[in-house]
Amino acid sequence: MTRKERWQTLLDLLVERGELEVEPAAEALGVSAATVRRDLDQLAEQQLLVRTRGGAVPHGVSYELPLRYRTSRRAAEKRRISEAVAALIVPGEVIGLTGGTTTTEVARTLAGRADLAAPAGPAAGSPALTVVTNALNIAGELVIRPQFKIVLTGGVARPQSYELTGPLAQGVLGQLTVDTAVVGVDAFDPADGAATRHEDEAAMNRLLCERARRVIIAADSSKLGVRAFARICATSAVDVLVTDTGLSDAGAEPFESAGVEVVRV
């Protein structure tokens, strides 16, 4: 196991358990207690956790793994979801992408689609896709694709997720319309709707949904049937939910009853 993999596992365990003790963590990773202590010290230096006498606790009151440490969680499911979402996108569309690991995978899948390798229209410079996003990492990955037109909102950057939020970002997004919004969420419940942990992120996602003709939520099954702090939109505002096969027929039924097309891959 590499250092990066150990760090990922330690941070995952910290999120799941709420605190870590050195000896159990060492046993879970199959490494020495000395290695875990050293890893925890280095993660504490990056302000990703707070060291305690016997282990570590989350940094701050509201804890969220930075995007770079969340990429490998449920990776197989996210790849399948991203491929299914990308297949729903039509060449020439204006699409909106929120930040997050699943939407980042969607962007990468779109970049690899053969039918999007050239401009969609006959006129020179006609983009294969126009991508509107408030995610710095997504814009950075797609801007090198000359067949895509990239529109990046302004705003204040959230270091955890690379997203731009606030009045500047909302001001730009409020002037645009998109064909399809692809939204990443922390929670999606049939009764309570789609939500995320942070109100500034939710505000941007909500506005994107309002500016879109079609709303697709891309979320693995661990995020379904649960609630989060800040609401994005009602379930009735969502057209399509793309998730994995971890969502049962019984779990899908309330979404479908609310008018959401559920795609399980």
C-alpha positions in Angstrom: 0.0 0.0 0.0 1.4 3.4 -1.0 1.5 6.4 1.2 -1.3 8.1 -0.8 -3.5 4.9 -0.4 -2.8 4.8 3.3 -3.8 8.4 3.7 -6.9 7.9 1.7 -7.9 4.9 3.9 -7.1 6.8 7.1 -9.3 9.7 6.1 -12.1 7.4 5.0 -11.9 5.6 8.4 -11.9 8.9 10.2 -15.1 10.0 8.3 -16.8 6.6 9.1 -15.8 6.4 12.8 -15.6 10.0 13.8 -12.2 9.4 15.5 -9.2 7.2 15.0 -7.0 5.3 17.5 -3.5 4.4 16.3 -3.5 0.6 17.1 -6.9 -0.2 15.5 -5.9 1.9 12.4 -2.6 0.1 12.1 -4.4 -3.2 12.2 -6.9 -2.1 9.6 -4.1 -1.0 7.3 -1.8 -3.9 8.0 1.1 -1.6 8.9 3.0 -0.7 12.0 1.7 1.7 14.7 4.8 3.9 14.0 3.7 4.2 10.3 0.2 5.3 11.3 1.6 7.9 13.8 3.8 9.3 11.1 0.9 9.4 8.6 -1.4 11.1 11.1 1.3 13.7 11.9 1.7 14.5 8.2 -2.1 14.7 7.6 -2.3 17.0 10.7 0.3 19.3 9.1 -2.0 19.6 6.1 -4.9 20.5 8.5 -6.9 17.4 7.3 -7.3 16.2 10.9 -6.4 17.1 14.5 -4.0 14.8 16.3 -4.9 13.6 19.8 -2.9 11.7 22.3 -3.9 8.3 21.0 -4.9 9.1 17.4 -6.9 11.7 15.6 -10.2 13.5 15.3 -11.7 15.4 12.3 -10.5 18.9 11.7 -13.3 21.4 12.5 -17.0 21.0 13.2 -18.2 20.2 9.6 -15.8 17.7 8.1 -15.5 17.1 4.4 -12.7 15.2 2.6 -10.9 17.4 0.0 -11.8 16.3 -3.5 -8.3 14.9 -4.2 -8.8 12.4 -1.3 -12.3 11.4 -2.4 -11.6 10.3 -6.0 -11.1 6.6 -5.2 -14.2 6.1 -3.1 -16.7 3.9 -4.9 -14.6 4.4 -8.1 -16.1 1.6 -10.1 -19.7 2.8 -9.5 -18.7 6.4 -10.4 -17.2 5.3 -13.6 -20.3 3.4 -14.6 -22.5 6.3 -13.6 -20.4 8.8 -15.5 -20.6 6.7 -18.7 -24.4 6.5 -18.4 -24.7 10.2 -17.8 -22.4 11.1 -20.7 -24.5 8.9 -23.0 -27.5 11.1 -22.3 -25.7 14.2 -23.6 -26.4 15.2 -27.2 -23.6 16.8 -29.4 -24.1 20.6 -29.6 -25.8 20.9 -26.2 -25.0 23.5 -23.5 -24.4 21.5 -20.4 -23.8 22.6 -16.8 -21.5 20.7 -14.5 -21.3 21.2 -10.8 -18.2 20.2 -8.8 -17.6 16.8 -7.3 -15.9 13.5 -8.0 -18.8 12.0 -10.0 -19.3 15.1 -12.2 -15.5 15.2 -12.7 -15.7 11.7 -14.1 -18.6 12.7 -16.3 -16.4 15.5 -17.8 -13.6 13.0 -18.4 -15.9 10.6 -20.1 -17.3 13.4 -22.4 -13.8 14.4 -23.3 -13.2 10.8 -24.5 -16.3 10.4 -26.6 -15.4 9.9 -30.3 -18.5 11.8 -31.6 -17.4 14.8 -29.6 -13.9 14.9 -31.0 -14.8 17.5 -33.6 -17.2 20.5 -33.6 -20.9 19.6 -33.8 -21.9 22.1 -36.5 -20.7 22.7 -40.1 -19.5 26.2 -39.3 -15.9 26.7 -38.3 -15.6 27.0 -34.5 -19.0 25.6 -33.7 -18.4 23.7 -30.4 -19.2 20.0 -30.0 -20.3 21.0 -26.5 -20.6 24.2 -24.5 -19.7 23.4 -20.8 -20.8 25.8 -18.1 -19.1 25.0 -14.7 -18.1 26.6 -11.4 -15.5 23.8 -10.8 -11.9 24.9 -11.4 -10.7 21.3 -11.9 -13.3 20.5 -14.5 -12.6 23.6 -16.4 -8.9 22.9 -16.2 -9.3 19.4 -17.6 -11.6 20.4 -20.5 -10.1 23.7 -21.6 -7.4 21.8 -23.5 -10.1 20.3 -25.7 -10.5 22.8 -28.5 -13.9 21.2 -29.6 -15.4 22.3 -26.3 -16.4 25.8 -25.4 -15.8 26.3 -21.6 -17.6 28.9 -19.6 -16.3 29.3 -16.1 -18.1 31.3 -13.5 -16.3 33.7 -11.3 -16.6 33.6 -7.6 -14.7 32.6 -4.4 -12.9 29.2 -4.5 -13.7 26.5 -2.0 -10.4 24.6 -1.5 -12.2 21.4 -0.4 -14.1 21.0 -3.7 -12.4 23.5 -6.2 -15.8 25.1 -6.7 -16.5 28.8 -7.2 -19.4 30.1 -5.2 -20.8 33.4 -3.9 -22.5 36.5 -5.5 -19.9 36.7 -8.4 -20.5 33.1 -9.4 -24.3 33.5 -9.1 -24.3 36.7 -11.1 -22.7 35.0 -14.1 -24.7 31.9 -13.9 -27.9 33.8 -13.6 -27.4 35.3 -17.0 -27.0 31.9 -18.8 -29.3 29.1 -19.9 -28.3 25.5 -20.3 -29.9 22.5 -21.9 -28.8 19.9 -19.3 -27.5 20.4 -15.8 -25.5 17.5 -14.4 -25.6 17.9 -10.6 -23.5 16.1 -8.0 -25.1 15.9 -4.5 -24.3 14.7 -1.0 -27.9 13.5 -0.5 -31.0 12.8 -2.4 -34.2 11.8 -0.6 -37.6 11.4 -2.3 -39.3 13.5 0.4 -36.7 16.1 1.1 -35.1 16.5 -2.4 -31.5 16.9 -3.3 -29.0 18.5 -0.9 -25.4 19.1 0.0 -23.4 19.9 3.1 -22.7 23.6 2.4 -25.2 26.4 1.8 -23.0 28.3 -0.7 -22.5 25.2 -2.8 -26.3 24.4 -2.6 -27.1 28.0 -3.8 -25.0 27.5 -6.9 -26.4 24.1 -7.7 -29.9 25.3 -7.1 -29.4 28.2 -9.6 -27.9 25.9 -12.2 -31.0 23.6 -11.9 -33.3 26.7 -12.4 -31.4 27.7 -15.5 -31.6 24.2 -17.1 -34.2 22.6 -19.3 -33.3 19.2 -18.0 -31.7 18.2 -14.6 -29.7 15.0 -14.2 -28.5 14.0 -10.7 -25.5 11.7 -10.8 -25.1 10.0 -7.4 -24.0 6.6 -6.1 -26.5 4.7 -4.1 -24.9 5.6 -0.7 -26.2 9.1 -1.2 -29.8 8.1 -1.8 -32.6 8.1 0.8 -30.5 10.3 3.1 -30.6 14.0 4.0 -28.0 16.8 4.1 -27.9 20.3 5.6 -28.5 22.6 2.5 -31.3 21.9 0.0 -30.6 22.2 -3.7 -34.0 21.4 -5.2 -37.2 19.4 -4.8 -37.4 15.9 -6.2 -40.0 17.1 -8.6 -37.4 19.4 -10.2 -35.2 16.4 -11.2 -35.7 14.7 -14.5 -33.2 11.9 -14.3 -31.4 10.1 -11.5 -28.4 8.1 -12.6 -27.1 5.8 -9.9 -25.7 2.3 -9.4 -27.4 -1.1 -8.8 -27.1 -0.7 -5.1 -30.4 1.1 -5.3 -33.2 -1.5 -4.9 -36.5 -1.6 -6.7 -38.2 -0.5 -3.5 -35.7 2.3 -3.1 -36.2 3.5 -6.7 -40.0 3.4 -6.5 -40.5 6.7 -4.5 -38.3 8.6 -7.0 -40.2 7.2 -9.9 -43.5 8.1 -8.3 -42.3 11.7 -8.0 -41.7 11.7 -11.8 -37.9 11.0 -11.8 -36.6 8.6 -14.4 -34.2 6.3 -12.6 -31.3 4.8 -14.4 -29.3 2.1 -12.5 -26.0 0.9 -13.9 
